[in-house]
Amino acid sequence: TLTPEQKMMARLSDLLGLPDEAGLLDILTAAVGKLGTGESDEEAPAPEPAAKDATIAKLAAELGLEGGDLTKLKAHVASLTVKAGMYDKLSKQVDELTTERDTKRVNALIETQVEAGKINPNDETVFAAARSLAASDPDQFNVIYGSMPATVEPGSVTKNGPAAKTERQRLITAASKDFDKESEYHSCSEKTYVNCALDETDQPHLSDTEAETLVTARSK
């Protein structure tokens, strides 16, 4: 069901001969062109011929300015155009930030499972399928790869060669050492302690395999 605003935009778009996919900024820009761009009574063309134009009369009615003079109608549409331009700019910025956030999330999910030895980044088919799943359904990705056994030794491989220590791995190592130094003062598990350290830099929590590796290393 269309909202009143969407219905108005559809009518204006049709009135101005614009395509169905025209946005608010396109519609208002076309309206400004239809009305003319004179900024003052002295500079503007004589309003009488334009006021008689059926298109302009309908446009005024759609904008709730039926009966208003041409100068007021121009000012109103120009104001809406500025606001629409700002909205359009902000909307694009939000889209860019959303895309950047989603990319970081997918990269973090993939990196975690590569480090856990469950995804071989050098197998292009497997790697592409994993990225696709992480992007479309991160929860299902975590379920599948969280229960999957490692296919290579955790931390032994990265894209195009042996693994180098990532910032996340360095954080895990440092947090684990800190936990060891003051273990008698902690009321939480090592896994929880390390996860808290990872939270501080928005890094993914330990996978089950990584947590088991910590426990195994401690028992040796």
N, C-alpha and C positions, 0 to 999 in steps of 0.2 A: 504494500500500500504506500502510495506516495504521500509525503508530507505536503502541507500547503505551500511551503517554500519550493519544494521540488516541482509541484504542479505549476507554480508561477514561472519558474525557470523554463519549463517545457513550453509553456504558452509564449513566453518572450522569445525563445529560440525559434519557434515556428513562425512567429510574427516577423522576426528579422531575417528569416530564410537561412538559418544556421543549421548545421548537421546535428543529429540527435546527441552526439557525444560532446557537444560544445560545453565548456565549463562556465562558471559564473563570470570569470574575468573576460572570457571571449564574448559572452552575451553583453556585458556592460560596455566593453570597448566598442562593440558594434552599435550599441545604443548611442554612445557619444558621437560616433561617426554619423549616425542618422540625424542627430539633433544639431550637429555643427559644433564648432569649438570656440566660438566667440566668448570672451571672458567678461565683457562689459556691454552695457546697453549701447554705448557709442560704437563699439567695434562689431557688435553682432549684426547680422543682416536683419532686415525688417521682419518681425515675427509673424505678421499676418499670413503670408503664404504657408509658412511651416505649421502654424496653428491649425490651418484647415486640412493639413495632411492627415488622412485617416490613420496611417501607421503611428504617427506621433500621438494622436488622440488615444489610440488603444494602448500605447506604451505608457502614457500618463495614467490611464485607468488601472493598468496592472500594478503600477508602483504606488497606487493610492493617492495620486496627485491629480485626479480628474478635475478639470476646471482650472488648474493652476496655470500660470503663464510660463512661457518657454524658458525664461531666465531661471526661474525656480526649478524647473524640470532639469535643465542642464546642470545646475549646481548639485541637485540631489543625486543624479546619475554619476557625476564626477566624484562625489564623496564616496558613493558605493564602490566605484572603480578602484579608488585608492585602498579602501578596506579589503576589497577582493584581492588586490595585488599583494597586500601584506599577508592575507590568509594563504594565498597560493605559495608565497615564499616560505612561510612557516611550515606549511604542509609538506613542501619538498624537503625542508630541513629535518622534519620529523621522520620522513621516509628514509632519508640518508642515515640518520642515527639508528633507526630500527634495523636497517640492513647491516650496518656496522656491528650492532649488538648481536644480531643473529649469527653473523659470520664468526664473531669471537666465541659465541656459545658452541657452534659446531666445531670450531678448531679445538676448543678445550675438551669436548667430548671425544673427538678423534685422538687427540694427543694422549689422553688418559689411557685409552685402550691400546694405543701403539706402545706406550711405556709398559703396559701390563702384558705385552706379548700376544695380544689377541687379534691385532690387525697388522698385516704386513704392508707397509706403505709403498713397497716396491712392486706389489702385485696390483697393477692399475685397475683391473676389473673389480677386485675385492675392495680396494680403497675407494673407488668411485661409488660402489654400492653402499658402503658404510657411510660416506659423506651424505649421500642422498637420503638414507634413512635417518641420520642424525638431524638433517635439516627439516624433514617432513614430520617426523614423529620421535622426538628425543626420548620420551618415556619408553616407547617400545625399543628404541636403540639400547637404552640402559638395561632393560629386561633381558634382551637377547645377549648382549655382550657381557653383561654382568654375570650371567650363568655359563658362559662359554669358557672352556679350558684354554689356557695359553697354547699357542702353536709354536712359539719360540721363547727362549729365556727372557723373562721380563727385563726391559731396559737394555736389551742387547742390539736392537736394530732401530734405525730411523730412516727417513727418506734418503735413498741413494747411498746408504752406508751405515757403519756402526753408529750407535747412539752417542751423542754428546750430552753432557749433563745439562738439563734444562733448568730454568729458574725455579720451576715447580719442584724438581728433584732436589735442588740445593736447599729449598725451604724445608722439604721433608727431612733431609739429613740433619739440618741445623736444629729443627724443632725436636727431632728424636734425641739428639745429643743433649739439648737443654733439659728434656724430660729426664734423661738418665742422671744428670747432675743434681737435680732437685726432686727425684722421684718420691722421697719420703714426705714431701710437702704437698703432693698432688692427691686430690680426692677423685680424680677422673682417670680413665684409661689412657694409654699412650695414643691410641687411635683418636680419641676425642681431643686430646691435647694437640696433636698434629693437625687435625681438621680445623681447630680454632686458629692455628697459625696460617693455614691456607686461606681461611675466610678473610683474613686481614688484607690480602691482595687479590681477592675474588678468584682464587684458584679452585678447581674442582676438588672435592673431598677424595680421600683415599678410596681406591677400589677395594673389593674384598681380597683380591690377590695381593695388593700392596700392603694391606693390614696384616695379612698372614705372613708376608715376608718380614715385617717388623717383629712379629711374635717369634718367628723362626730364628731370626738373627739374635734376639735377646736370649733365647734358650741355649744358644751355642756357647 
